[in-house]
Every structure is written in C-alpha cells, then in structure tokens.
Amino acid sequence: MSFIFSVIATFTVPEQIGISTNSMLWLLPLVASIAIVYKATKMPKIRAGHFIKEVTVLFGSIIVFMLIAALVLYVFAWFVTE
C-alpha cells in the first residue's frame, strides 16, 4: 500500500527539466503528441497518408510559431535590458 502512495506522491512535485539546450529537446515529443491527439479528435475520417500529412503540418507550424515567439521575446528582452 505504501508503494501506491509513493507513486501517487511523485505526481505532486513537478519534474525539474532545466533550461539547457538538450533539455529543450523534450519539447519535440510533447508537440508531437499534442499534434497527434488534436488531429485524431478533429479529423472526420482518418486515413493514414492524410493523417500523417496533417500531423506533420501541425507539428511544423507549432514549432515554427514557438521559434518565432522565442525570437521576438529574446529581441524584446534585449531592447529592455540594453
């Protein structure tokens, strides 16, 4: 019984990932899972080729948007601190 409580207790503390370059690679599986689940729930008919294409486009657009947002925030922070 204490094993179950210890497993449940691990969900009360967030995982420490950090801000290194390697830790930012954890973003890719998260974005991929979001794109897959979103397209699986929104597409009326799921055909393999079309589904993979749609997921890839959504995955790429999310990554590009996040890169542009990061660049804009970096430039804004640079202007504020200089």
Distance bins in CASP14 RR format, pairs under 12 A and 6 or more apart:
PFRMAT RR
TARGET T0000
AUTHOR 0000-0000-0000
RMODE 2
METHOD distances of the structure
MODEL  1
1 7 0 0 0 0 0 1 0 0 0 0 0
1 8 0 0 0 0 0 1 0 0 0 0 0
2 8 0 0 0 0 0 1 0 0 0 0 0
2 9 0 0 0 0 0 1 0 0 0 0 0
3 9 0 0 0 0 0 1 0 0 0 0 0
3 10 0 0 0 0 0 1 0 0 0 0 0
4 10 0 0 0 0 0 1 0 0 0 0 0
4 11 0 0 0 0 0 1 0 0 0 0 0
5 11 0 0 0 0 0 1 0 0 0 0 0
5 12 0 0 0 0 0 1 0 0 0 0 0
6 12 0 0 0 0 0 1 0 0 0 0 0
6 13 0 0 0 0 0 1 0 0 0 0 0
15 23 0 0 0 0 0 1 0 0 0 0 0
15 26 0 0 0 0 1 0 0 0 0 0 0
16 23 0 0 0 0 1 0 0 0 0 0 0
16 26 0 0 0 0 0 1 0 0 0 0 0
17 23 1 0 1 0 0 0 0 0 0 0 0
17 24 0 0 0 0 1 0 0 0 0 0 0
17 25 0 0 0 0 0 1 0 0 0 0 0
17 26 1 0 0 1 0 0 0 0 0 0 0
17 27 0 0 0 0 1 0 0 0 0 0 0
17 30 0 0 0 0 0 1 0 0 0 0 0
18 24 0 0 0 0 1 0 0 0 0 0 0
18 25 0 0 0 0 0 1 0 0 0 0 0
18 26 0 0 0 0 1 0 0 0 0 0 0
19 26 0 0 0 0 0 1 0 0 0 0 0
19 27 0 0 0 0 0 1 0 0 0 0 0
19 70 0 0 0 0 0 1 0 0 0 0 0
20 26 0 0 0 0 0 1 0 0 0 0 0
21 27 0 0 0 0 0 1 0 0 0 0 0
22 28 0 0 0 0 0 1 0 0 0 0 0
23 30 0 0 0 0 0 1 0 0 0 0 0
24 30 0 0 0 0 0 1 0 0 0 0 0
24 31 0 0 0 0 0 1 0 0 0 0 0
24 63 0 0 0 0 0 1 0 0 0 0 0
24 66 0 0 0 0 0 1 0 0 0 0 0
24 67 0 0 0 0 0 1 0 0 0 0 0
24 70 0 0 0 0 1 0 0 0 0 0 0
25 31 0 0 0 0 0 1 0 0 0 0 0
25 32 0 0 0 0 0 1 0 0 0 0 0
25 63 0 0 0 0 0 1 0 0 0 0 0
26 32 0 0 0 0 0 1 0 0 0 0 0
26 33 0 0 0 0 0 1 0 0 0 0 0
27 33 0 0 0 0 0 1 0 0 0 0 0
27 34 0 0 0 0 0 1 0 0 0 0 0
27 59 0 0 0 0 0 1 0 0 0 0 0
27 60 0 0 0 0 0 1 0 0 0 0 0
27 62 0 0 0 0 1 0 0 0 0 0 0
27 63 0 0 0 0 1 0 0 0 0 0 0
27 66 1 0 0 1 0 0 0 0 0 0 0
27 67 0 0 0 0 0 1 0 0 0 0 0
27 70 0 0 0 0 0 1 0 0 0 0 0
28 34 0 0 0 0 0 1 0 0 0 0 0
28 35 0 0 0 0 0 1 0 0 0 0 0
28 59 0 0 0 0 1 0 0 0 0 0 0
28 60 0 0 0 0 0 1 0 0 0 0 0
28 62 0 0 0 0 0 1 0 0 0 0 0
28 63 1 0 0 1 0 0 0 0 0 0 0
28 66 0 0 0 0 0 1 0 0 0 0 0
29 35 0 0 0 0 0 1 0 0 0 0 0
29 36 0 0 0 0 0 1 0 0 0 0 0
29 59 0 0 0 0 0 1 0 0 0 0 0
30 36 0 0 0 0 0 1 0 0 0 0 0
30 37 0 0 0 0 0 1 0 0 0 0 0
30 59 0 0 0 0 0 1 0 0 0 0 0
30 62 0 0 0 0 1 0 0 0 0 0 0
30 63 0 0 0 0 0 1 0 0 0 0 0
30 66 0 0 0 0 0 1 0 0 0 0 0
31 37 0 0 0 0 0 1 0 0 0 0 0
31 38 0 0 0 0 0 1 0 0 0 0 0
31 55 0 0 0 0 0 1 0 0 0 0 0
31 56 0 0 0 0 0 1 0 0 0 0 0
31 58 0 0 0 0 1 0 0 0 0 0 0
31 59 1 0 1 0 0 0 0 0 0 0 0
31 60 0 0 0 0 1 0 0 0 0 0 0
31 61 0 0 0 0 1 0 0 0 0 0 0
31 62 1 0 1 0 0 0 0 0 0 0 0
31 63 1 0 0 1 0 0 0 0 0 0 0
31 64 0 0 0 0 0 1 0 0 0 0 0
31 65 0 0 0 0 0 1 0 0 0 0 0
31 66 1 0 0 1 0 0 0 0 0 0 0
31 67 0 0 0 0 0 1 0 0 0 0 0
32 38 0 0 0 0 0 1 0 0 0 0 0
32 39 0 0 0 0 0 1 0 0 0 0 0
32 52 0 0 0 0 0 1 0 0 0 0 0
32 55 1 0 0 1 0 0 0 0 0 0 0
32 56 0 0 0 0 1 0 0 0 0 0 0
32 58 0 0 0 0 1 0 0 0 0 0 0
32 59 1 0 1 0 0 0 0 0 0 0 0
32 60 0 0 0 0 1 0 0 0 0 0 0
32 62 0 0 0 0 1 0 0 0 0 0 0
32 63 0 0 0 0 1 0 0 0 0 0 0
33 39 0 0 0 0 0 1 0 0 0 0 0
33 40 0 0 0 0 0 1 0 0 0 0 0
33 55 0 0 0 0 0 1 0 0 0 0 0
33 58 0 0 0 0 0 1 0 0 0 0 0
33 59 0 0 0 0 1 0 0 0 0 0 0
33 62 0 0 0 0 0 1 0 0 0 0 0
34 40 0 0 0 0 0 1 0 0 0 0 0
34 41 0 0 0 0 0 1 0 0 0 0 0
34 55 0 0 0 0 1 0 0 0 0 0 0
34 58 0 0 0 0 1 0 0 0 0 0 0
34 59 0 0 0 0 1 0 0 0 0 0 0
34 60 0 0 0 0 0 1 0 0 0 0 0
34 61 0 0 0 0 0 1 0 0 0 0 0
34 62 1 0 0 1 0 0 0 0 0 0 0
34 63 0 0 0 0 0 1 0 0 0 0 0
34 66 0 0 0 0 0 1 0 0 0 0 0
35 41 0 0 0 0 0 1 0 0 0 0 0
35 42 0 0 0 0 0 1 0 0 0 0 0
35 43 0 0 0 0 0 1 0 0 0 0 0
35 51 0 0 0 0 0 1 0 0 0 0 0
35 52 0 0 0 0 0 1 0 0 0 0 0
35 53 0 0 0 0 0 1 0 0 0 0 0
35 54 0 0 0 0 1 0 0 0 0 0 0
35 55 1 0 1 0 0 0 0 0 0 0 0
35 56 0 0 0 0 1 0 0 0 0 0 0
35 57 0 0 0 0 1 0 0 0 0 0 0
35 58 1 0 1 0 0 0 0 0 0 0 0
35 59 1 0 1 0 0 0 0 0 0 0 0
35 60 0 0 0 0 1 0 0 0 0 0 0
35 61 0 0 0 0 1 0 0 0 0 0 0
35 62 1 0 0 1 0 0 0 0 0 0 0
35 63 0 0 0 0 1 0 0 0 0 0 0
36 42 0 0 0 0 0 1 0 0 0 0 0
36 43 0 0 0 0 0 1 0 0 0 0 0
36 46 0 0 0 0 0 1 0 0 0 0 0
36 51 0 0 0 0 1 0 0 0 0 0 0
36 52 0 0 0 0 1 0 0 0 0 0 0
36 54 0 0 0 0 1 0 0 0 0 0 0
36 55 1 0 1 0 0 0 0 0 0 0 0
36 56 0 0 0 0 0 1 0 0 0 0 0
36 58 0 0 0 0 1 0 0 0 0 0 0
36 59 0 0 0 0 1 0 0 0 0 0 0
36 62 0 0 0 0 0 1 0 0 0 0 0
37 43 0 0 0 0 0 1 0 0 0 0 0
37 51 0 0 0 0 0 1 0 0 0 0 0
37 55 0 0 0 0 1 0 0 0 0 0 0
37 58 0 0 0 0 0 1 0 0 0 0 0
37 59 0 0 0 0 0 1 0 0 0 0 0
38 51 0 0 0 0 0 1 0 0 0 0 0
38 54 0 0 0 0 1 0 0 0 0 0 0
38 55 0 0 0 0 1 0 0 0 0 0 0
38 57 0 0 0 0 0 1 0 0 0 0 0
38 58 1 0 0 1 0 0 0 0 0 0 0
38 59 0 0 0 0 0 1 0 0 0 0 0
38 61 0 0 0 0 0 1 0 0 0 0 0
38 62 0 0 0 0 1 0 0 0 0 0 0
39 45 0 0 0 0 0 1 0 0 0 0 0
39 46 0 0 0 0 1 0 0 0 0 0 0
39 47 0 0 0 0 0 1 0 0 0 0 0
39 49 0 0 0 0 0 1 0 0 0 0 0
39 50 0 0 0 0 1 0 0 0 0 0 0
39 51 1 0 0 1 0 0 0 0 0 0 0
39 52 0 0 0 0 1 0 0 0 0 0 0
39 53 0 0 0 0 1 0 0 0 0 0 0
39 54 1 0 1 0 0 0 0 0 0 0 0
39 55 1 0 1 0 0 0 0 0 0 0 0
39 56 0 0 0 0 1 0 0 0 0 0 0
39 57 0 0 0 0 1 0 0 0 0 0 0
39 58 1 0 0 1 0 0 0 0 0 0 0
39 59 0 0 0 0 1 0 0 0 0 0 0
39 61 0 0 0 0 0 1 0 0 0 0 0
39 62 0 0 0 0 0 1 0 0 0 0 0
40 46 1 0 0 1 0 0 0 0 0 0 0
40 51 1 0 0 1 0 0 0 0 0 0 0
40 52 0 0 0 0 0 1 0 0 0 0 0
40 54 0 0 0 0 1 0 0 0 0 0 0
40 55 0 0 0 0 1 0 0 0 0 0 0
40 58 0 0 0 0 0 1 0 0 0 0 0
41 51 0 0 0 0 0 1 0 0 0 0 0
42 51 0 0 0 0 0 1 0 0 0 0 0
42 54 0 0 0 0 1 0 0 0 0 0 0
42 55 0 0 0 0 0 1 0 0 0 0 0
42 58 0 0 0 0 1 0 0 0 0 0 0
43 49 0 0 0 0 0 1 0 0 0 0 0
43 50 1 0 0 1 0 0 0 0 0 0 0
43 51 1 0 0 1 0 0 0 0 0 0 0
43 52 0 0 0 0 0 1 0 0 0 0 0
43 53 0 0 0 0 0 1 0 0 0 0 0
43 54 1 0 0 1 0 0 0 0 0 0 0
43 55 0 0 0 0 1 0 0 0 0 0 0
43 58 0 0 0 0 0 1 0 0 0 0 0
44 50 0 0 0 0 0 1 0 0 0 0 0
44 51 0 0 0 0 0 1 0 0 0 0 0
44 54 0 0 0 0 0 1 0 0 0 0 0
45 51 0 0 0 0 1 0 0 0 0 0 0
45 54 0 0 0 0 0 1 0 0 0 0 0
46 52 0 0 0 0 0 1 0 0 0 0 0
46 53 0 0 0 0 0 1 0 0 0 0 0
46 54 0 0 0 0 1 0 0 0 0 0 0
46 55 0 0 0 0 0 1 0 0 0 0 0
47 53 0 0 0 0 1 0 0 0 0 0 0
47 54 0 0 0 0 1 0 0 0 0 0 0
48 54 0 0 0 0 0 1 0 0 0 0 0
48 55 0 0 0 0 0 1 0 0 0 0 0
49 55 0 0 0 0 1 0 0 0 0 0 0
49 56 0 0 0 0 1 0 0 0 0 0 0
50 56 0 0 0 0 0 1 0 0 0 0 0
50 57 0 0 0 0 0 1 0 0 0 0 0
51 57 0 0 0 0 0 1 0 0 0 0 0
51 58 0 0 0 0 0 1 0 0 0 0 0
52 58 0 0 0 0 0 1 0 0 0 0 0
52 59 0 0 0 0 0 1 0 0 0 0 0
53 59 0 0 0 0 0 1 0 0 0 0 0
53 60 0 0 0 0 0 1 0 0 0 0 0
54 60 0 0 0 0 0 1 0 0 0 0 0
54 61 0 0 0 0 0 1 0 0 0 0 0
55 61 0 0 0 0 0 1 0 0 0 0 0
55 62 0 0 0 0 0 1 0 0 0 0 0
56 62 0 0 0 0 0 1 0 0 0 0 0
56 63 0 0 0 0 0 1 0 0 0 0 0
57 63 0 0 0 0 0 1 0 0 0 0 0
57 64 0 0 0 0 0 1 0 0 0 0 0
58 64 0 0 0 0 0 1 0 0 0 0 0
58 65 0 0 0 0 0 1 0 0 0 0 0
59 65 0 0 0 0 0 1 0 0 0 0 0
59 66 0 0 0 0 0 1 0 0 0 0 0
60 66 0 0 0 0 1 0 0 0 0 0 0
60 67 0 0 0 0 1 0 0 0 0 0 0
60 68 0 0 0 0 0 1 0 0 0 0 0
61 67 0 0 0 0 0 1 0 0 0 0 0
61 68 0 0 0 0 0 1 0 0 0 0 0
62 68 0 0 0 0 0 1 0 0 0 0 0
62 69 0 0 0 0 0 1 0 0 0 0 0
63 69 0 0 0 0 0 1 0 0 0 0 0
63 70 0 0 0 0 0 1 0 0 0 0 0
64 70 0 0 0 0 0 1 0 0 0 0 0
64 71 0 0 0 0 0 1 0 0 0 0 0
65 71 0 0 0 0 0 1 0 0 0 0 0
65 72 0 0 0 0 0 1 0 0 0 0 0
66 72 0 0 0 0 0 1 0 0 0 0 0
66 73 0 0 0 0 0 1 0 0 0 0 0
67 73 0 0 0 0 0 1 0 0 0 0 0
67 74 0 0 0 0 0 1 0 0 0 0 0
68 74 0 0 0 0 0 1 0 0 0 0 0
68 75 0 0 0 0 0 1 0 0 0 0 0
69 75 0 0 0 0 0 1 0 0 0 0 0
69 76 0 0 0 0 0 1 0 0 0 0 0
70 76 0 0 0 0 0 1 0 0 0 0 0
70 77 0 0 0 0 0 1 0 0 0 0 0
71 77 0 0 0 0 0 1 0 0 0 0 0
71 78 0 0 0 0 0 1 0 0 0 0 0
72 78 0 0 0 0 0 1 0 0 0 0 0
72 79 0 0 0 0 0 1 0 0 0 0 0
73 79 0 0 0 0 0 1 0 0 0 0 0
73 80 0 0 0 0 0 1 0 0 0 0 0
74 80 0 0 0 0 0 1 0 0 0 0 0
74 81 0 0 0 0 0 1 0 0 0 0 0
75 81 0 0 0 0 0 1 0 0 0 0 0
75 82 0 0 0 0 0 1 0 0 0 0 0
76 82 0 0 0 0 0 1 0 0 0 0 0
END
